[in-house]
Amino acid sequence: MKYILLTLISFTFFSAEAFPDSSETKIEQADAYFNAGRYWEAFLLYKEAANTDSYLMSKIEDTKKCMILDHKYKVNRDLKKYAVAIENLQDLVGMNPNEPNKYDLGVMAYLHARNLQQKAYSQKYKEDARAKLKEASAYYRLALEEGINPDEIIPSLKLCEKQLYLVTDDAKPRSQSEIESEIRQSLDIRDQEIKTSVERTRKVQILESQE
């Protein structure tokens, strides 16, 4: 009888260790899904494990917002509304720093900058061309900061800066060293983080082929 009792106690203890509380397991798996950008699956698991815990309640709300932002970002990206898509993705990355699509920020910034630069050529008035080129320059710099290969960005950025000077009335001449200094500052920001520039270069090429 003592042997059976000891066996049951041992089995109960082993079972508790081997099979942790299901709600905790669900939360851990939901967190993993969330970090991987699998928001719908994360949402379902958070809901299953839902209780009055403030962490769970906040994660459910965050996951809802992430699902909406993820949908908006992908729709606007596919429609080539890159400026809006970039805002959507920046908001999404703000909520989930591990968002797997965060590297698209640099890709879309590059494509949007190029489109703006091309649109500047067709503007009838200098102020309209200037506005397009200023915006293009800012997006080129964002692409650099987000890790797009500098060899792709710098030639376009230099040309954009020169064109901007040509359409700026009463502007003081900007030296090549000033332009290159600003570019280096953008590169310094980019180098603060480890980036997968090769993968993003490949994405640029893929999106360019769809233009």
Buried (B, 14 or more C-beta within 10 A) or exposed (E): EEEEEEEEEEEEEEEEEEEEEEBEEBBEBBBBBBBBBBBEBBBBBBEEBBEEEEEBEEBBEBBEBBBBBBEBBBEBBEEBBBBBBBBBBBBBBEBBEEBEBBBBBBBBBBBBBBBBBEBBEEBEEEEBBBBBBBBBBBBBBBBBBBBBBBEBBBEBBBBBBEBBBEBBEEEEEBEEEEBEEBBEEBBEBBEEEEBEBEEBBEBBEEBEEEE
